Amino acid sequence: MSWADLSQANLSKADLTAADLSEANLSGADLSKAYLMRANLKGADLQLADMKGTNLSSANLSEVNLTDADLTGANLSLADLRGANFHLCNLSGANLTGAKLIESDLAFARHN
């Protein structure tokens, strides 16, 4: 599913474990409580995506656009987030244990 246009898609609670969604357009998609462990989302557009409670552990999220995305309570442990754009992203309660954040843009990201 790389390069797929899944903008505005309802993928809430979907099991996308180890899926290849590299370069996919997921802007505005509902990915709340979805399972994306070990998924490849490199370069994907997740702007305005609802990712509350999503499990992204060990996922490749390098160079993704997460502008205005809601990652409240998401599990990003051990995720590769190098070069990701978190501008205005909500990271409240997100688990970033062991995540790679080198060269990520966390400007104006919200977290508590």
Buried (B, 14 or more C-beta within 10 A) or exposed (E): BBEBEBBEBEBBEBEBEEBBBBBBBBBBBBBBBBBBBBBBBBBBBBBBBBBBBBBBBBBBBBBBBBBBBBBBBBBBBBBBBBBBBBBBBBBBEBBBEEBBBEEBBBEEBEBE
